[in-house]
Amino acid sequence: MKRSLDELAETLTHIDDRELMLEFLRELLTAREAERISGRWEIVKRLSEGVPQRRIAEELGLSLCNITRGSRELRRRESAMRTVLEREGYRPSHLDDHS
């Protein structure tokens, strides 16, 4: 399984066409999987913007448990999630006090 994940990651890095990437993800993932992954991305974006966990939970109709994982990842300075968010223009620097 790890080899397949490594291969998938490598494959994704070579797709530089947004529409092709979207279609690939739609074909690879079930609608439910795509929804869950998109939801996780929305959670970490909001957390990185400083939106309180309770507000995110209310707005997205989720339990706080669903948000805790993203919050924990963003607190780690070496987090890949944090690095990707920063590259996309999000600045989770307000989390530095909790690292």
N, C-alpha and C positions, 0 to 999 in steps of 0.2 A: 504494500500500500504506500509506503514512504517513497519508493521509487516512482510510482505513478504520480504522487503529489509533486515530487521534484520535476518530473517531466511536464506536468501540467503547468507548473510555475514557469518553466523555461519556455513553453509554447506561448503562454500569455504574454511574456515579455517581447515576443516577436510580432504580435498583432498590433500594428500601428494605425489601423483603420477603425474609427469609432463605430461605424455601422456594422462592420464585420464582427467586432468584439461583442456588440449588443446581440447580434443574431447568434453568435457562437454560444454566449451565455444562456440565451433563451432555449437553445437546442440542448445544451448540456444539463441545465437545471430544470427541475419541475417548477411549476408556478409557485408552489409553497416554498421551495428552497430559495428561489429568487426573492420572494417577499421577505423571508427571514433575513437573508443576507443584506438586502436593501435596508431593512429595519435596523440591523446592527450598525450599518454605516451611518444612518440617520442619528442613532443614539450617540455614537462617538463624536460626530460633528457637533451636535448640540452640547455635549459635555465639554468639548474643547472650547466652545464659545462661552462657557461659564453658566449655562442653563442648569438650574438645580435639578437633581435627580427626581425629586417628587413631581416637579412640573413636567419633566419629560415623560414620566410614568403616566401622569394624568392626560397629557396631550396625545400620547401615542396609544393609550389604553393598555399599558403594560404594568407588570408588577415591578417593584423595586429590584427584585432578584435578577430580572432580565437586564437591568442597567448596571448592576454592580460589576460585572465582568469587564465591561468597557471602561468603567471608571478606574478599576484596578490597573488595567493595561496602560491607560494614559498617565497614571502616576509614575510608572517606571520610565526613567530617563532613556533607557536603551530599548524601549518598546518600538517595534516595527510599525505598529498602528500610529503611534505618535509621530514617527518619522514621515510616514505617508501623509498624514494630515498636514504637517508643516510644509511638505513639498506642494501640497494642494492649496496652500495659503491660509490654513487654519493655524492658529497660534495657541496651543494649550499651555503656554508659559505660566499661566496663573496656577497651574498644578505643581509648579516647582516647589512650592512651600510644603507640599505633602509628600514629596519623594523621599 
